[in-house]
């Protein structure tokens, strides 16, 4: 194995999509996030909101494309934050944001959102 080779079960695809982020502990509040890539089991995203590993989130992906594959066809996804790190980029003014890895979950969202 190469020193920097990733150990992923599923291939990742780069795809930027705006999303609405709902923190399950703050059901009435919606935050802006942007998906940066995805796979069959989850996605990574950037946002200004601070989340913690293990936190349950509900994601609504915007600008859906009917011809697209996962996760674009899945308008709504529930997931668990699996990793976090600070995120900054000189190119697009995203300093002060966080980047998160979210694993899709089978939790029933109607139990958490009105």
ZIFEN-V865623 format. One record per helix or strand. SS is the DSSP state (h for helix, s for strand). FROM is the first residue (numbers start at 1). TO is the last residue. Records with the same first field share a line. If there is no record, write none. Layout:
SS=FROM-TO ; FROM-TO
This chain:
s=13-23 ; 30-38 ; 42-47 ; 56-61 ; 76-87 ; 97-104
h=109-111
